[in-house]
Amino acid sequence: MPVVRSAQNWGACNLPATPRLADLTDPSALRKALADATHVVSTAHARHAQAILAAAPAAAKFIFLGSTRKFTRFPDAHARGVLAGEATFLASGRPGVMLHPTMIYGAQGEDNVQRLAALLRRLPFVPLPGGRRALVQPIHQSDVTRAMLAALARDWAGPTTLVIAGPNPLAYADFVRAVAAAAHLAPPRIISVPATLLLAAAPLTRLPFVPRVRRSEIRRLLEDKTFSIAPMREHLGVEPLRLADGLGRTFGS
């Protein structure tokens, strides 16, 4: 039974199920919506874990969606919220798992690959910090869904966490080239720019005719975001899509 905040938004999805309405900031409505739940799957931000745990029946099992942002050296509100939600869940003793995906792409309206493709259509070159060598390991939306379904089917003795990611890491510059190719764009001209210069220029991207890039995004381009997927394979039995295949689905190529 889906639990959603907006009946109007749910109706726009044209799905057959009738939802229950509740807002995560309304404990009474959330408790009513989850009153008979045996399994709770949350795709809300992990910071809401405390509210969901408090509202759900004592015997319920949980699947939460976190983020590998929790590992960043440059924590922001998003990362701190993931860490807080994870800590609350682990301290609760309740059975289930919090899945921490890497960069998710391929969903309708996602702000990663499709935003990058939109930027590549407008930029004469792509400036990247850190010598363009930072590694990423993006995961396709369909693999996130498969991981959540597999986690739902598994018995968890207590609270645990698990990273889910794409099959192989690659340099961000190669990721940019792969997105351009899948989107049928010309090979991008990628240049290495000192991070300090990009950080200083970031406020200029607030102008309406300049693609918006946040300082936090620039800082994260300095980090390697790579993870072993052996635990994902072992516990969930999910073999993630190759990037080329995922991008092909995303851009219909």
Backbone torsions as a table, in degrees:
resi	resn	phi	psi	omega
1	MET	NA	116.1	-180.0
2	PRO	-70.5	141.5	173.4
3	VAL	-117.3	119.1	-175.6
4	VAL	-131.1	162.5	-179.8
5	ARG	-88.0	-32.4	-173.7
6	SER	-125.3	116.1	176.5
7	ALA	-65.3	-33.7	-179.3
8	GLN	-65.2	-45.8	179.2
9	ASN	-65.7	-38.8	177.4
10	TRP	-63.2	-42.5	-180.0
11	GLY	-60.7	-32.4	179.4
12	ALA	-67.9	-16.4	179.8
13	CYS	-80.9	-15.1	179.5
14	ASN	56.3	42.8	177.2
15	LEU	-100.3	148.6	-171.1
16	PRO	-75.1	-24.4	-174.5
17	ALA	-70.5	146.5	175.3
18	THR	-93.8	121.5	-174.4
19	PRO	-86.2	163.9	165.8
20	ARG	-100.4	144.7	-176.1
21	LEU	-101.6	132.3	176.3
22	ALA	-163.7	146.7	175.5
23	ASP	-108.1	138.9	-177.8
24	LEU	-64.4	-16.1	177.7
25	THR	-94.1	4.7	179.5
26	ASP	-116.0	91.4	-174.6
27	PRO	-57.2	-39.2	-177.6
28	SER	-65.6	-48.0	-180.0
29	ALA	-65.6	-37.3	-179.9
30	LEU	-68.8	-39.7	178.4
31	ARG	-64.1	-39.0	178.3
32	LYS	-66.5	-41.9	-178.3
33	ALA	-66.8	-31.2	-176.7
34	LEU	-100.8	10.2	-170.2
35	ALA	-54.6	-37.6	-176.7
36	ASP	-110.7	18.7	-176.1
37	ALA	-74.8	134.7	172.0
38	THR	-101.2	-28.1	177.0
39	HIS	-135.0	133.4	-179.3
40	VAL	-120.2	120.6	177.8
41	VAL	-112.2	117.4	-176.4
42	SER	-112.6	126.1	172.3
43	THR	-105.5	8.1	175.0
44	ALA	-73.1	166.1	178.1
45	HIS	-57.4	143.7	-175.8
46	ALA	-60.2	-20.9	179.6
47	ARG	-63.0	-17.2	179.7
48	HIS	-87.6	5.4	-177.5
49	ALA	-57.9	-40.0	-178.4
50	GLN	-61.1	-44.6	-179.6
51	ALA	-64.5	-38.6	-178.9
52	ILE	-70.5	-42.8	178.3
53	LEU	-61.6	-39.8	-178.7
54	ALA	-69.9	-29.8	-175.5
55	ALA	-88.8	-23.5	-173.7
56	ALA	-80.5	154.7	176.3
57	PRO	-58.6	154.3	-175.2
58	ALA	-61.6	-30.9	-176.2
59	ALA	-90.9	1.6	-176.1
60	ALA	-69.3	152.5	173.2
61	LYS	-111.7	155.3	-167.0
62	PHE	-130.3	142.6	167.2
63	ILE	-124.3	114.9	177.6
64	PHE	-109.5	155.0	176.3
65	LEU	-112.9	115.5	178.4
66	GLY	-103.0	-135.0	179.6
67	SER	-170.9	144.6	173.6
68	THR	-71.7	-1.3	172.4
69	ARG	-57.0	-21.8	-178.4
70	LYS	-62.2	-19.1	-177.7
71	PHE	-89.5	-3.3	-173.2
72	THR	-63.8	149.3	173.4
73	ARG	-83.1	-6.4	-177.2
74	PHE	-123.6	69.0	-173.4
75	PRO	-63.6	136.8	174.6
76	ASP	-121.5	-170.6	-178.5
77	ALA	-60.8	-37.8	179.4
78	HIS	-61.9	-50.5	-178.5
79	ALA	-63.2	-43.6	-180.0
80	ARG	-64.3	-35.4	177.3
81	GLY	-65.8	-39.5	177.1
82	VAL	-63.3	-45.7	-180.0
83	LEU	-62.1	-41.4	179.6
84	ALA	-65.7	-43.6	178.9
85	GLY	-64.3	-40.6	178.0
86	GLU	-63.3	-45.2	-179.8
87	ALA	-60.8	-41.4	178.8
88	THR	-63.5	-43.9	-179.6
89	PHE	-65.0	-45.8	-178.7
90	LEU	-65.5	-34.7	-179.8
91	ALA	-75.3	-18.7	-176.2
92	SER	-72.5	-25.5	-175.3
93	GLY	75.0	2.0	-176.6
94	ARG	-76.4	143.2	-176.8
95	PRO	-74.2	141.7	177.4
96	GLY	148.7	-164.2	-176.9
97	VAL	-147.7	144.3	169.2
98	MET	-107.0	116.8	179.9
99	LEU	-88.5	130.8	-179.8
100	HIS	-111.3	95.8	178.8
101	PRO	-79.1	152.5	167.9
102	THR	-76.1	-163.7	177.4
103	MET	-53.6	123.2	179.6
104	ILE	-95.3	134.1	176.6
105	TYR	-135.9	165.0	175.1
106	GLY	98.1	-12.2	178.7
107	ALA	-80.5	156.8	177.9
108	GLN	-64.0	126.2	178.2
109	GLY	76.5	10.8	-179.5
110	GLU	-65.8	157.4	-169.1
111	ASP	-110.3	23.2	-178.0
112	ASN	-110.8	-83.8	-177.4
113	VAL	-65.0	-45.2	-175.8
114	GLN	-69.3	-34.4	174.7
115	ARG	-66.9	-40.8	177.9
116	LEU	-61.3	-43.6	178.1
117	ALA	-60.7	-40.0	178.5
118	ALA	-64.3	-38.9	177.4
119	LEU	-65.8	-40.7	-178.2
120	LEU	-63.9	-28.4	178.4
121	ARG	-70.1	-21.6	-173.7
122	ARG	-107.8	-25.0	-173.4
123	LEU	-90.1	135.4	175.2
124	PRO	-72.6	-22.2	176.6
125	PHE	-154.9	165.7	-178.4
126	VAL	-116.9	110.7	177.4
127	PRO	-84.4	128.8	179.2
128	LEU	-128.2	138.5	179.3
129	PRO	-84.6	171.0	171.4
130	GLY	68.1	28.4	179.0
131	GLY	68.5	15.0	175.4
132	ARG	66.0	16.3	-172.4
133	ARG	-101.4	-8.1	-177.8
134	ALA	-56.3	140.2	-174.1
135	LEU	-98.9	144.2	175.3
136	VAL	-131.5	162.1	-177.3
137	GLN	-145.9	63.9	-172.5
138	PRO	-65.2	153.5	-178.9
139	ILE	-122.9	136.8	-179.8
140	HIS	-73.7	146.9	-179.5
141	GLN	-54.3	-38.7	-178.8
142	SER	-63.1	-32.4	177.9
143	ASP	-73.4	-33.4	174.4
144	VAL	-63.0	-43.3	178.8
145	THR	-62.9	-45.3	179.1
146	ARG	-62.7	-38.2	178.8
147	ALA	-65.2	-40.4	179.4
148	MET	-66.9	-40.4	177.9
149	LEU	-65.7	-40.5	178.2
150	ALA	-65.8	-39.1	177.8
151	ALA	-65.5	-35.3	179.3
152	LEU	-65.9	-32.0	-177.4
153	ALA	-84.1	-7.7	-175.8
154	ARG	-98.3	146.3	174.2
155	ASP	-87.5	123.5	178.7
156	TRP	-108.5	125.1	-176.0
157	ALA	-69.9	-29.4	179.7
158	GLY	-158.5	-167.5	-179.5
159	PRO	-76.6	137.0	177.1
160	THR	-145.7	171.9	177.3
161	THR	-131.4	155.5	-175.5
162	LEU	-154.2	129.1	175.6
163	VAL	-82.8	136.0	173.0
164	ILE	-122.3	136.6	-172.8
165	ALA	-153.1	171.1	173.8
166	GLY	-69.0	173.1	-171.1
167	PRO	-70.9	-34.2	-172.9
168	ASN	-142.5	141.8	173.0
169	PRO	-76.6	154.1	173.9
170	LEU	-149.3	156.8	178.7
171	ALA	-63.6	145.5	-177.2
172	TYR	-60.9	-33.4	178.0
173	ALA	-62.1	-40.1	177.9
174	ASP	-69.8	-32.7	175.4
175	PHE	-63.3	-43.8	177.7
176	VAL	-60.1	-44.6	179.5
177	ARG	-62.9	-39.5	-179.8
178	ALA	-65.6	-39.6	178.0
179	VAL	-64.9	-43.9	179.4
180	ALA	-60.3	-44.0	-179.6
181	ALA	-63.6	-44.2	-178.4
182	ALA	-66.3	-31.4	-179.5
183	ALA	-88.0	7.7	177.6
184	HIS	61.5	40.8	177.2
185	LEU	-107.2	160.7	177.4
186	ALA	-64.4	149.3	177.4
187	PRO	-54.4	126.1	-175.5
188	PRO	-73.9	149.2	172.9
189	ARG	-88.9	113.9	-175.3
190	ILE	-108.0	128.0	179.6
191	ILE	-124.0	148.2	177.9
192	SER	-89.4	127.1	-178.3
193	VAL	-128.3	137.9	177.2
194	PRO	-56.0	137.7	-178.5
195	ALA	-59.1	-35.6	-179.3
196	THR	-61.5	-36.8	179.4
197	LEU	-69.1	-42.4	178.9
198	LEU	-65.1	-39.5	179.0
199	LEU	-64.4	-38.5	179.2
200	ALA	-67.8	-32.6	-177.7
201	ALA	-84.8	-13.6	-175.2
202	ALA	-53.8	-41.2	179.7
203	PRO	-59.7	-25.6	179.8
204	LEU	-67.0	-21.2	-178.2
205	THR	-75.9	1.0	174.1
206	ARG	-78.8	-11.7	178.4
207	LEU	-66.9	145.0	-172.2
208	PRO	-63.6	-26.2	-176.5
209	PHE	-96.8	7.1	-178.5
210	VAL	-116.6	133.3	177.5
211	PRO	-58.9	133.3	-174.7
212	ARG	-77.6	125.9	175.2
213	VAL	-133.1	126.4	-176.6
214	ARG	-90.9	153.1	178.0
215	ARG	-60.2	-38.5	179.6
216	SER	-61.1	-35.9	178.5
217	GLU	-67.7	-38.7	178.8
218	ILE	-65.0	-44.2	179.6
219	ARG	-60.6	-39.9	-178.5
220	ARG	-68.9	-21.0	175.7
221	LEU	-70.1	-10.1	177.4
222	LEU	-88.6	-8.2	-175.0
223	GLU	-102.8	141.0	167.9
224	ASP	-78.3	129.4	-179.7
225	LYS	-120.6	76.0	-177.2
226	THR	-126.9	145.4	-173.9
227	PHE	-147.9	149.2	172.4
228	SER	-72.2	136.0	176.1
229	ILE	-105.4	11.8	176.4
230	ALA	-57.9	-44.4	177.4
231	PRO	-62.5	-37.7	178.0
232	MET	-62.6	-44.4	178.3
233	ARG	-64.0	-42.5	-175.9
234	GLU	-68.6	-48.2	-172.6
235	HIS	-87.5	-27.2	-175.4
236	LEU	-114.0	-17.3	-179.4
237	GLY	67.2	26.4	-177.7
238	VAL	-101.1	126.1	173.6
239	GLU	-106.2	109.5	-172.0
240	PRO	-72.5	155.8	178.0
241	LEU	-65.2	144.2	168.5
242	ARG	-64.9	150.4	-177.3
243	LEU	-57.3	-42.9	-179.2
244	ALA	-59.0	-40.7	179.7
245	ASP	-69.9	-41.1	178.6
246	GLY	-64.8	-41.3	178.2
247	LEU	-68.2	-34.1	176.1
248	GLY	-61.2	-40.8	176.3
249	ARG	-66.7	-37.8	-176.2
250	THR	-65.9	-42.3	-174.9
251	PHE	-106.0	6.6	177.1
252	GLY	66.2	30.6	-179.0
253	SER	-107.0	NA	NA
